[in-house]
Amino acid sequence: MSWETTIGLEIHVQLSTKTKLFSGASTQFGSNPNTQVDYVDLGLPGVLPVPNREAFNKAIMFGLATNSTINSISFFDRKNYFYPDLPKGYQITQMNKPIVENGEIAIYVDNKEKIINITRAHLEEDAGKSVHDLFDGKTGVDLNRAGTPLLEIVSEPEISSPEEAVAYFKAIHQLVTYLDICDGNMSQGSMRCDVNVSIKKPEDTELGTRAELKNINSFRFIDRAIRHEVNRQIKLLEKGEKIVQETRLYDSDKNETRSMRSKEAANDYRYFPEPDLLPIVIDQNEINEIKNNMPELPKAKVSRYIDVFNLDEADAKIIATSKEMSKMFETAAAESMNPQLAARWLIGEVNALLNKDNVLLSESKLEINNFSALIIRINDETISGKIAKTVLEKIWETGDTVDSIIESEGLVQIKDSGLIEEICNKVVSDNPDQVAAYRAGKDKLFGFFVGQVMKESKGKANPKNVNEVLKKLLS
Amino acid sequence: MTIQYKSIKELNEMLNNKDISPTELLDETFQLIDEHKDLNAFVTLNKEGSYKAAKELDSKDAFSSLEGIPIAQKDLFCTKDILTTCGSKMLSNFVPPYTATAIENLEKAGCLSVGKTNMDEFAMGSSNETSFYGNVLNPWNKDFVPGGSSGGSAAAVAAGIVAAASGTDTGGSIRQPASLCGISGLKPTYGRISRWGMIAFASSLDQAGPMARTVEDCALLLNEMCSYDKKDTTSLNVEIPDFTHNLNNEIKNKKIGIVKEFDLSKLDQNVVKNFESSLDQLKKLGAEIVEVSIPNISLSVPTYYVIAPAECSSNLSRYDGVKYGFRTDNITDLENLYINSRTEGFGEEVKRRILIGTYVLSAGFYDAYYKKAQQVRRLIKNDFDNAFKEVDVIVSPTTRGPAFAAGSKSGDPIQMYLEDLFTIPANLAGLPAMSIPSGFENNMPLGLQIIGNHLDESTVLQVGHNFQVNTDFHNQNPSKGVS
């Protein structure tokens, strides 16, 4: 039986403001517990939240970059529940009217574009952290994170595979780092996501019952968690059982999801408008000012790459989607004067390595200057394309510079025509049968001779020169 | 020489005449506090802090209006390094590291904060019987309640211990005790005074204000309490006038509204008579009495008892035994840390309102209760806006009757809630309103409420002051009895 998967993502993006959403305390990561907490974060009696406009601005930037509606008026609400790391007993969030609505973002799977619609993006404060393993039989509470601004980005349920989910998460990651509204540091929890998964038969018009997978913070885990959850649901349905609407936790150690709470047991959060805060009012002038100060967005970059560098639209889009990749491209294009070559290498070899390891460019050992150097060395024919692949793989593993790898491995391309002729002569005299066959009209054998020469030269011979010499010798 | 029953203005004259120094004023104040211990008006005294501030003023030649004036602060305002209980066991050990903006403003103006006054727990009550620290007694008759929730502040002023006190008013908590204790009390426009450092009951309704022996003193206090405060985004960034400026201007030709929909026939007839004589007094001063319609005013009490508990249920969630305040000894897991701390830490009335609030906000009831109440609130506000197109102020009795005996209503929440029948509408509409002494029934004070238009405290104070300089109800005191 075949099943269709429907996935929606809720991504929590920690906005990189200096201070918290409603207090002047610092948001820096990694300080001693409870040292970045002021009266507001502690939920002391009588203190009041004061909103941080910087967070509003960052949310607006996200809205602009995703073609969203920026609501000229939006509201904060309270979400009420008890937990020790939630000092006020409620979280200030936006339930009824978020700051950003109705946007879209493009994702690429197998270099094909798909548009995913964004339902909404709203501002809210983060909770603190409960520490369960530090004190025997007791739970510690660290409120350093309490009140850190989050932008929760909710997608429409339009994602239909784990690959697309990962691509969407990556696209959001790339965009928010592009805009510099989030540091994108996944291991520090700067981006986390909840995944809603359901399956249905192709002929069904309504979506199946969904499960929500909570708090996933890596690309790899999204992929694995979804695969696992889809299999679980298929097994249940094929046994004739029902899916229960519930929240499930993905355990990355055991690679399984398990139930946290069912819908019936779900909290009633008693949302209501936050009476301590005025509505967020944003006028067009503010939006225009933010627009004017935004970094160049992928869309504008794409047109520039097509116009200035003569790239294909598809290639331009792939490069421009990532801030890191476009920086890498622009640097290499400028320094090597060969944008086409730089683009080809990014889209081909670099992308393949990224996909193989499921990492982001920023997480890899390939640095901008090193990539530039690689393209320069290919362009000035110090190394051949084939050697360059080996060099790139080395960089990928060690992060060493291009020139040091070329030197230590002795990979400089042989362009010395005497040396090349010598090798060619050897290959021709070692293979008299093939020479005879070639001369008798078996043109295809030319490739064989080139291959032999490259083998002899350990790939270092300049292919162009080899072609010329061989043609002469064999004619 | 006694300072008992002196107004701020009189004390200021004494200070400027060198009849008394700030330190001597404090000596007498603390003696009065001691003599009136049975009123139970104070929870905590601030001798050290107030004497320190007084000593710095002792050598002054001239005293500005509030410099060196002893004042009592409602125990709902956070005061740095001074126990702040909000009338609750829950905060019986809470010492804030900061001072509320309203109090800071008064202290900057030279007021000496002598102590924290008793109050209904978390300001929920109209009789001061819900305080964890015991009932406050009405100085006019100690068997009677002083009103609430600012009952300690009202009793301290009525007993002449201090010339003034701070209060807060969510549904009448300044005006109702002012009325029951025969003093003047003003709830300003919502947003006039910063709420920062005021322990929240219902955020969209809470407003601080002055309580004093005279309208003029209220104006002096209001001048200092108001400020635009960046720490409270709901505080208003508007010009603050000198509220004493037009106190003495005549009220001839002022249009004074009476609300058609207030059905006085069901009231205590002494209250009605008293109200009619107040109207006569205003007419004598040249004001014109005009009937206005506030069609939705009868919905005020039910509307209030949805919105206020809803906000309170959320505002009081922070008292959970985890971070500060009372924590139960009876803990086996997280859930009963919460349950037992809150069960043992809160009193019955607070629990009742948390339950009401939790109910009206819960899924499935939100639209029927909370949302509807917000819509009605908007209608009431619109009604007032329309009425104020025709009149300068609106007057009514402050309460349905004079102070009642302790225990007589505490078993009947509905009767208690109706205490605020006349005061709640101004909170819902965010309007300034004050209560001033208007006479007596069986030797117990009655009050006249004056409601003003948005930000128009000046006219409210002007009408009140004109009334006061032509009457002497405010000059009576419990020691000499009603003359």
Boltz contact constraints between the chains, C-beta under 6 A:
constraints:
  - contact:
      token1: [A, 43]
      token2: [B, 318]
      max_distance: 6.0
  - contact:
      token1: [A, 45]
      token2: [B, 199]
      max_distance: 6.0
  - contact:
      token1: [A, 46]
      token2: [B, 78]
      max_distance: 6.0
  - contact:
      token1: [A, 46]
      token2: [B, 197]
      max_distance: 6.0
  - contact:
      token1: [A, 46]
      token2: [B, 198]
      max_distance: 6.0
  - contact:
      token1: [A, 46]
      token2: [B, 199]
      max_distance: 6.0
  - contact:
      token1: [A, 48]
      token2: [B, 196]
      max_distance: 6.0
  - contact:
      token1: [A, 48]
      token2: [B, 232]
      max_distance: 6.0
  - contact:
      token1: [A, 78]
      token2: [B, 314]
      max_distance: 6.0
  - contact:
      token1: [A, 80]
      token2: [B, 314]
      max_distance: 6.0
  - contact:
      token1: [A, 82]
      token2: [B, 338]
      max_distance: 6.0
  - contact:
      token1: [A, 84]
      token2: [B, 322]
      max_distance: 6.0
  - contact:
      token1: [A, 88]
      token2: [B, 318]
      max_distance: 6.0
  - contact:
      token1: [A, 89]
      token2: [B, 317]
      max_distance: 6.0
  - contact:
      token1: [A, 89]
      token2: [B, 318]
      max_distance: 6.0
  - contact:
      token1: [A, 90]
      token2: [B, 314]
      max_distance: 6.0
  - contact:
      token1: [A, 90]
      token2: [B, 317]
      max_distance: 6.0
  - contact:
      token1: [A, 268]
      token2: [B, 362]
      max_distance: 6.0
  - contact:
      token1: [A, 268]
      token2: [B, 363]
      max_distance: 6.0
  - contact:
      token1: [A, 270]
      token2: [B, 361]
      max_distance: 6.0
  - contact:
      token1: [A, 270]
      token2: [B, 362]
      max_distance: 6.0
  - contact:
      token1: [A, 272]
      token2: [B, 361]
      max_distance: 6.0
  - contact:
      token1: [A, 275]
      token2: [B, 203]
      max_distance: 6.0
  - contact:
      token1: [A, 275]
      token2: [B, 204]
      max_distance: 6.0
  - contact:
      token1: [A, 275]
      token2: [B, 311]
      max_distance: 6.0
  - contact:
      token1: [A, 276]
      token2: [B, 203]
      max_distance: 6.0
  - contact:
      token1: [A, 277]
      token2: [B, 233]
      max_distance: 6.0
  - contact:
      token1: [A, 278]
      token2: [B, 233]
      max_distance: 6.0
